Amino acid sequence: EWFAEFERDRFLVLKLEDMKADGMQRTMSKAFEFLELPDFEIEDEGAKNSRSYGVMSDEARDRLKAFYAPHDAKLFKLLGWTNGWERS
């Protein structure tokens, strides 16, 4: 619905995986540039609100993947992501 009201170039979608791989400063610099803001320096790049979780069972993972597969496919098509959740 948002893309029906606004041009696609008005949106910036970032993946958490890219932030972890590229670093918070580089990812936030993309956001600052997109928003036409000065490139602020991130002073604390440490993880926030991180928690430890038990190991997910294969059955639960498979059920979640199956449940979200059609929703993910729709999102990837909408965003033009050909490699899904893999790094772009």
N, C-alpha and C positions, 0 to 999 in steps of 0.2 A: 504494500500500500504506500509506503514512503516513496518508492521509486516512481510511482504513478504521479506523485505530487511534486517531486524535486528531481532535478537532473542527476544522473549517476555520478558526475564529477563533484557533486556537493557532499559526497560520503567518503570517508576513509575508514576502511575496515582493517584492523590489525589483529594478528594472531598472537596469542600468548606464547606459543612455541617460538615464534620469531623473536620476541622480546627476550626470551631466555637464551636463545642462540646468538643473537646479534648484540645483546646488551640493552639495558634500559635506556641509556643515553641516546644511542643511535635510533632506537624505536621512537622515543619521545621527540627527538629532533625531527623525525618525519611528521609527527603530529603537529609540532610547533610550526613547521613550514607550511603544512596544509592549512592551518588556521591563521597563517600570516602573522605569527607571533615571533618575538625574539627567541633565539635558540638558547633557552635557559640551561644552566648546568645543573644536572641532577646530583645533589650532594650525597645522598644515601641510596645506593642501588640495591640494598639488601632486601631479601624477601620479606613480605608483610603478610600477616594473617596465615602463615604456613602451618600446616598440621600434618601429623602422621596418620596414615590410615592403614588398616589391615589389608591383606592381600585379597583382591576380588576373585571370586571363583570363576572358572572358565565358563560355567553355565550362566552366571549372572552377566558376564561380559558379552557373551553371545546374544543373550536376550536383549540387552541394551543396544547393541549394535543393530540387531534386527529391527527393534522398535524405532530407532532414530534414522535408519538408512534412508527411508523416503524423504524425511525432513532435511537430512543432510544433502541429499541429491538436489532437492529443490533450491536450497541455499547456495550450493556450489554453482548451479546453473545461473541463478540470479546474479551472483558475484563474478561469474566468468572464471571460476577456479577450476582448472582442468585436472589438477592433482589433489583435490580434496583437502584434507587436513595436513598434507605434506607441506614442507616449506616451499614457498614460492620463489 
